[in-house]
Amino acid sequence: VQLQASGGGLAQAGGSLRLSCAASGRFLSINDMGWYRQAPGKQRELVASITSGGTTNYADSVKGRFTISSDRAKNTVYLQMGSLIPEDTAVYYCKARPVYPNLDYWGQGTQVTVSS
């Protein structure tokens, strides 16, 4: 299973970015997909996740600003980020857990930098 993330870059505070992550390879559908981020000197943290049934979960720090969605037909998860703040600066990683193999797979990470 390979995950290819895209859409990171540089944004000004208050701006928006949209991340995408597509899964490919040999697997039997995908259960959960999500986005994590890791800022310099900090641990990787959950940003948002979405189940196959559409249930979403967000970190308190991004609630109301970020929206996670998925296109199951394309095995793709999106993260729409708005009202960006410098504290959102981090490398963002997508994660997916297929039904089979029932393992966590990670994308390569995409850098998001928010300038004040």
C-alpha positions as CSV (number, residue, x, y, z in Angstrom):
1,V,0.0,0.0,0.0
2,Q,1.4,3.4,-1.0
3,L,0.1,6.8,0.1
4,Q,1.0,9.8,-2.0
5,A,0.3,13.2,-0.3
6,S,0.2,16.5,-2.1
7,G,-0.9,20.1,-1.6
8,G,1.4,21.4,1.0
9,G,3.3,24.7,0.7
10,L,3.5,28.2,2.0
11,A,0.5,30.2,3.1
12,Q,0.0,33.4,5.0
13,A,-1.8,33.5,8.3
14,G,-5.5,33.5,7.6
15,G,-5.1,31.7,4.4
16,S,-6.1,28.3,3.2
17,L,-4.5,25.1,1.8
18,R,-5.9,21.8,0.7
19,L,-4.0,18.6,1.2
20,S,-4.8,15.4,-0.7
21,C,-3.6,11.8,-0.1
22,A,-4.3,9.0,-2.5
23,A,-3.8,5.3,-1.6
24,S,-2.7,2.8,-4.2
25,G,-1.5,-0.8,-4.3
26,R,-3.0,-4.1,-3.3
27,F,-5.5,-3.8,-0.5
28,L,-9.1,-4.7,0.4
29,S,-10.8,-1.3,0.8
30,I,-9.8,1.2,3.5
31,N,-11.3,1.7,6.9
32,D,-9.9,4.7,8.6
33,M,-7.9,7.5,7.0
34,G,-6.4,10.5,8.7
35,W,-4.0,13.3,8.8
36,Y,-1.2,13.8,11.4
37,R,1.4,16.6,11.8
38,Q,4.8,16.9,13.3
39,A,6.3,20.3,14.1
40,P,10.0,20.7,14.8
41,G,10.9,19.4,18.3
42,K,7.4,18.1,18.9
43,Q,5.7,14.7,18.7
44,R,3.5,13.7,15.8
45,E,-0.1,14.5,16.6
46,L,-3.5,13.6,15.2
47,V,-5.0,16.5,13.2
48,A,-8.2,14.8,11.9
49,S,-9.5,11.4,11.0
50,I,-12.4,9.9,9.1
51,T,-13.9,6.4,9.2
52,S,-15.3,4.5,6.3
53,G,-18.7,5.4,7.6
54,G,-17.9,9.1,7.5
55,T,-17.4,9.8,11.2
56,T,-14.9,12.5,11.7
57,N,-12.6,13.4,14.6
58,Y,-10.6,16.6,15.0
59,A,-7.9,17.9,17.3
60,D,-9.2,20.7,19.4
61,S,-6.7,23.0,17.9
62,V,-8.1,22.7,14.4
63,K,-11.9,22.4,15.1
64,G,-13.8,24.9,13.1
65,R,-10.9,25.6,10.8
66,F,-10.0,22.3,9.1
67,T,-12.3,19.9,7.4
68,I,-11.5,16.3,6.5
69,S,-13.2,14.4,3.7
70,S,-12.7,11.4,1.6
71,D,-13.6,9.9,-1.8
72,R,-13.7,6.2,-1.2
73,A,-14.0,5.5,-4.9
74,K,-10.7,7.1,-5.4
75,N,-9.2,5.9,-2.1
76,T,-8.3,9.5,-1.4
77,V,-8.5,11.7,1.7
78,Y,-8.5,15.4,1.8
79,L,-7.8,18.1,4.4
80,Q,-9.2,21.5,3.8
81,M,-7.3,23.9,6.0
82,G,-8.6,27.4,6.6
83,S,-7.9,30.3,8.9
84,L,-4.3,29.1,9.1
85,I,-2.1,30.3,11.9
86,P,1.7,30.0,12.3
87,E,1.2,27.2,14.8
88,D,-0.1,25.1,12.0
89,T,3.4,24.9,10.5
90,A,4.5,21.3,10.4
91,V,5.0,18.3,8.2
92,Y,1.7,16.7,7.5
93,Y,1.4,13.0,7.1
94,C,-1.6,11.0,5.9
95,K,-2.3,7.6,7.3
96,A,-4.6,4.8,6.1
97,R,-5.7,1.5,7.5
98,P,-7.1,-1.0,5.0
99,V,-9.5,-3.8,5.9
100,Y,-6.7,-6.0,4.6
101,P,-3.9,-5.9,5.3
102,N,-5.0,-4.5,8.7
103,L,-2.0,-2.3,9.2
104,D,-1.3,1.4,9.4
105,Y,0.4,2.9,6.3
106,W,1.9,6.3,6.2
107,G,2.5,8.8,3.4
108,Q,5.8,10.6,2.9
109,G,4.8,13.8,4.5
110,T,4.2,17.2,3.0
111,Q,5.4,20.5,4.4
112,V,3.0,23.2,5.4
113,T,4.5,26.6,6.4
114,V,2.3,29.5,7.6
115,S,3.9,32.9,7.8
116,S,2.6,35.6,10.1
